[in-house]
């Protein structure tokens, strides 16, 4: 099978990555990205271009052209992160993707054409996948990975499969497009080589005598004689996104917009895998404060929908105080699980839209996890220990054997028994509880049901020292 | 048409006899006396306001009814009366809820939630969320003062989720009439409770009556002196 590669080149990836709440907002300012090593402009937005700023200009020249200029340092990390995100999205339609840091992607096409009848259909599905990202990119196919990259960076924007046409296009490329350092380029021009064709006409053996091995390697890979080694991308199991905000946000209300943006990405991540998650880890990076705010949002049931998670996050945010402006948000999801549909009564219909698990998650998000409890029964005889609380819906264990049908128990217990101060008349009892001698919590009590003169029903006990305590109330 | 009269009517300042609100769907599984005097039983949804001192049996009065609601059968499986399908929520109970009592009364503990909110606003918010969720059939709320608009919100939430909200309040002082479905005032009685219906939607007021709990809780009633015991005669010297 003839090899065919596609290269996607994103010339202004960092600029496109910057989050802006609305598109109009972004268009107001001239934004440029400057390479910190030589202070030259490497990415320019539309507004900046109209005021005359171009790539390769120095920062000083740009400030003279426009007085309202937003200058950001170039960060290859941001671009690489975005690149992985794009690869993740493209992985849905194509199998072999290699990341070319910091701003390109290699796609191996020839083995995908069996699936997509022809090249046109394949390219269409790639384009559909890219369009929601609203990125600017150039592309080209090539008979070798490096040929595709060369043509894409030249901005050829061709989707072709005929090898002779592609080879011709590569050969016509001027020498400056080939990825040689200045010294090699000078050497080549001095011997009269102006295009790639001139270079290719010389046999490799001869080239190897006069030039270094880097040039020979490159040329071999460009023509497809040598193999270009690459590792293909495998999508990660966990979700981790970092979003740098264009503006610092100090208000928890306004921060929901970028969070929604992140949650939407999470939704697509989970949806294509048909998975759900129970916990989000959110991190707010604050300006001038080294310790970021970290919090988790939990849902007992497991969800993937943006709106649902946004609601829970908004509830959680109500209790969070921002000390300084937030400049970046990170969303991490470590554990996901396969979605299994919930069983519902078809004929009854759904009266409320939420399930018990969803309700618990919502309550926990607002009131804190400690505020929601569920009563449990422990295997013991001491009233304080039998009746305790646990985190909600922890486990379904009702000790049937432990229920004493003859005993009568109060509906409410005091946290700790209190001395009995009222005059009561004993109605029922005694019931002796003598337990715990094996773990230094020994207690001997005679429990009685008592009634006060006001008609209240108390659960009282007498210690061996004949002291009376109130322990519960029969409501 | 008389404009003043029309104006008053539009402001809802005039009550007409035909405006009586619809009686609610009643659930008949509580105490006999209660069902009878309430013309069928406690309402299936809405807000019930209970004024009562703590510990006289206010919870026991509604427990049979609650169990009936929580175990209410599904339409496609009418024989399944064994599983509890709905949840019960306690919000801000005055003391710790005793799981032993709930288990004794055959309530599934894992379907019971106890919420300890830190403020009364949070308590009301939690109650509203639980009511309208549709998975909790009963929400018991201990709360001090409530305003009309708050009760209205709870009432709407209860309608949405087909749930019942029971308010327990210890204050006895008279206050504004709240838009609840049913309002009861309880006082202790040797055989159970004395119940006074302060308000019932769609019905006329009734005299107070007593509910005998000796069938359900014989231990928690004062033993009645047998009829044939006569007080010991005291000699009188004239």
Boltz contact constraints between the chains, C-beta under 6 A:
constraints:
  - contact:
      token1: [A, 345]
      token2: [B, 74]
      max_distance: 6.0
  - contact:
      token1: [A, 347]
      token2: [B, 75]
      max_distance: 6.0
  - contact:
      token1: [A, 347]
      token2: [B, 76]
      max_distance: 6.0
  - contact:
      token1: [A, 348]
      token2: [B, 75]
      max_distance: 6.0
  - contact:
      token1: [A, 351]
      token2: [B, 134]
      max_distance: 6.0
  - contact:
      token1: [A, 351]
      token2: [B, 161]
      max_distance: 6.0
  - contact:
      token1: [A, 351]
      token2: [B, 162]
      max_distance: 6.0
  - contact:
      token1: [A, 352]
      token2: [B, 132]
      max_distance: 6.0
  - contact:
      token1: [A, 352]
      token2: [B, 133]
      max_distance: 6.0
  - contact:
      token1: [A, 352]
      token2: [B, 134]
      max_distance: 6.0
  - contact:
      token1: [A, 352]
      token2: [B, 161]
      max_distance: 6.0
  - contact:
      token1: [A, 354]
      token2: [B, 133]
      max_distance: 6.0
  - contact:
      token1: [A, 355]
      token2: [B, 135]
      max_distance: 6.0
  - contact:
      token1: [A, 356]
      token2: [B, 87]
      max_distance: 6.0
  - contact:
      token1: [A, 356]
      token2: [B, 135]
      max_distance: 6.0
  - contact:
      token1: [A, 359]
      token2: [B, 133]
      max_distance: 6.0
  - contact:
      token1: [A, 359]
      token2: [B, 135]
      max_distance: 6.0
  - contact:
      token1: [A, 363]
      token2: [B, 126]
      max_distance: 6.0
  - contact:
      token1: [A, 367]
      token2: [B, 117]
      max_distance: 6.0
  - contact:
      token1: [A, 367]
      token2: [B, 122]
      max_distance: 6.0
  - contact:
      token1: [A, 371]
      token2: [B, 116]
      max_distance: 6.0
  - contact:
      token1: [A, 372]
      token2: [B, 115]
      max_distance: 6.0
  - contact:
      token1: [A, 373]
      token2: [B, 114]
      max_distance: 6.0
  - contact:
      token1: [A, 374]
      token2: [B, 112]
      max_distance: 6.0
  - contact:
      token1: [A, 374]
      token2: [B, 113]
      max_distance: 6.0
  - contact:
      token1: [A, 375]
      token2: [B, 97]
      max_distance: 6.0
  - contact:
      token1: [A, 375]
      token2: [B, 99]
      max_distance: 6.0
  - contact:
      token1: [A, 375]
      token2: [B, 109]
      max_distance: 6.0
  - contact:
      token1: [A, 375]
      token2: [B, 112]
      max_distance: 6.0
  - contact:
      token1: [A, 376]
      token2: [B, 99]
      max_distance: 6.0
  - contact:
      token1: [A, 376]
      token2: [B, 109]
      max_distance: 6.0
  - contact:
      token1: [A, 377]
      token2: [B, 99]
      max_distance: 6.0
  - contact:
      token1: [A, 377]
      token2: [B, 103]
      max_distance: 6.0
  - contact:
      token1: [A, 386]
      token2: [B, 100]
      max_distance: 6.0
  - contact:
      token1: [A, 387]
      token2: [B, 98]
      max_distance: 6.0
  - contact:
      token1: [A, 387]
      token2: [B, 99]
      max_distance: 6.0
  - contact:
      token1: [A, 387]
      token2: [B, 100]
      max_distance: 6.0
  - contact:
      token1: [A, 392]
      token2: [B, 113]
      max_distance: 6.0
  - contact:
      token1: [A, 396]
      token2: [B, 110]
      max_distance: 6.0
  - contact:
      token1: [A, 398]
      token2: [B, 109]
      max_distance: 6.0
  - contact:
      token1: [A, 403]
      token2: [B, 103]
      max_distance: 6.0
  - contact:
      token1: [A, 403]
      token2: [B, 104]
      max_distance: 6.0
  - contact:
      token1: [A, 408]
      token2: [B, 219]
      max_distance: 6.0
  - contact:
      token1: [A, 409]
      token2: [B, 98]
      max_distance: 6.0
  - contact:
      token1: [A, 409]
      token2: [B, 100]
      max_distance: 6.0
  - contact:
      token1: [A, 409]
      token2: [B, 101]
      max_distance: 6.0
  - contact:
      token1: [A, 410]
      token2: [B, 98]
      max_distance: 6.0
  - contact:
      token1: [A, 411]
      token2: [B, 59]
      max_distance: 6.0
  - contact:
      token1: [A, 411]
      token2: [B, 98]
      max_distance: 6.0
  - contact:
      token1: [A, 411]
      token2: [B, 101]
      max_distance: 6.0
  - contact:
      token1: [A, 412]
      token2: [B, 95]
      max_distance: 6.0
  - contact:
      token1: [A, 413]
      token2: [B, 96]
      max_distance: 6.0
  - contact:
      token1: [A, 413]
      token2: [B, 98]
      max_distance: 6.0
  - contact:
      token1: [A, 414]
      token2: [B, 95]
      max_distance: 6.0
  - contact:
      token1: [A, 428]
      token2: [B, 219]
      max_distance: 6.0
  - contact:
      token1: [A, 455]
      token2: [B, 56]
      max_distance: 6.0
  - contact:
      token1: [A, 455]
      token2: [B, 188]
      max_distance: 6.0
  - contact:
      token1: [A, 456]
      token2: [B, 55]
      max_distance: 6.0
  - contact:
      token1: [A, 456]
      token2: [B, 56]
      max_distance: 6.0
  - contact:
      token1: [A, 457]
      token2: [B, 55]
      max_distance: 6.0
  - contact:
      token1: [A, 457]
      token2: [B, 220]
      max_distance: 6.0
  - contact:
      token1: [A, 473]
      token2: [B, 55]
      max_distance: 6.0
  - contact:
      token1: [A, 474]
      token2: [B, 220]
      max_distance: 6.0
  - contact:
      token1: [A, 475]
      token2: [B, 55]
      max_distance: 6.0
  - contact:
      token1: [A, 475]
      token2: [B, 58]
      max_distance: 6.0
  - contact:
      token1: [A, 475]
      token2: [B, 59]
      max_distance: 6.0
